[in-house]
Amino acid sequence: MKSLRRFLKLAAASLLLLPASLAAKDRVTILYDAFSDSKEIIKDWGFSALVEHDGKRILFDTGNNAATFEHNAKAIGVDLSKLDFVVISHRHSDHTTGLKYLLSVNAKVPVYAPMESFGIFGGAISPTLIKAVPSLPDRMRYYDGKYPDKIPTGYPWNSANFVLVDKLTEISPGIFIVFTISKTPGTLELRELSLVLREPGGLSVIVGCSHPGTEEILQAASVIDPHMHFLCGGLHLVSTPENEIDRLVDSLKNKWKLEKVAPGHCTGEPAFLRLQKAFGENYIYAGAGTRFDVP
């Protein structure tokens, strides 16, 4: 018995000597959404979350209003000057407008964003877009007929350190960006990035709006690991017919075998209700101001 107690004491002491990155819990803090149970939070349509994984701090999206984003971050006590990465899911203003404040306090942080032709995050397109007509006088020709190797595209945030993504990318060990393209009318060809964390028990998936479809995003992530155990963020079911919501909820529960969900933003109240009923105690409330451990 004495030897067992000695062993347990030594084991406990050794845990205290582990690096902070190993001891740190993975967690998500919701900075921006239109629902909250906190009196300190300003509610607004949009999404932003701070994701902490294996010692890394990742800001995912920046909300719809820079002043509201600033207020909520300060009210929650999140220091945006200390980030390892930023991921912007897609170009819509309810996910990007807070960049104005973020860059005022953290101008050099890498900002991962979807690559698009003439996108708001910059980039370049090929001059093959231009169909040359040499018989025209030079003054009627683009670039006087002397086309550049590439045509750079402008963007509103000149100081941003954008890293444009158009494929599955591992940005740090166990931290992935999944790239998908919407085939949905109204958002056709919209590029969207989702954040995926590889955990011992499977994947945690954080989504912005799921315009390409929740299951399409999970399918794209499944090449990393077919086991999904946690889904957080906007599922874009706010105007989806209820029978389709029922189908998706059943699929998330029984096909994808998700263990826990933390839906927010554009998921919609009908889907909140159905997901809560389906997942019970494994449904995590994710209103703005909420901080919870990644299961």
Salt bridges, closest charged atoms under 4 A:
ASP26 OD2 - HIS53 ND1 2.65
GLU52 OE2 - ARG27 NE 2.69
GLU52 OE1 - ARG57 NH1 3.81
ASP61 OD2 - HIS95 ND1 2.68
GLU70 OE2 - LYS74 NZ 2.67
ASP79 OD2 - LYS82 NZ 3.97
ASP94 OD2 - HIS95 NE2 3.69
ASP94 OD2 - HIS265 NE2 3.29
GLU116 OE2 - ARG91 NH1 2.36
GLU170 OE2 - ARG198 NH2 3.77
GLU199 OE2 - HIS53 ND1 3.56
GLU215 OE1 - ARG247 NH2 2.88
GLU215 OE2 - LYS255 NZ 3.90
GLU242 OE1 - ARG274 NH2 2.88
GLU244 OE2 - ARG247 NH2 3.11
ASP246 OD1 - ARG274 NE 2.79
GLU259 OE2 - HIS227 NE2 3.13
GLU259 OE1 - HIS229 ND1 3.81
ASP293 OD2 - LYS25 NZ 3.43
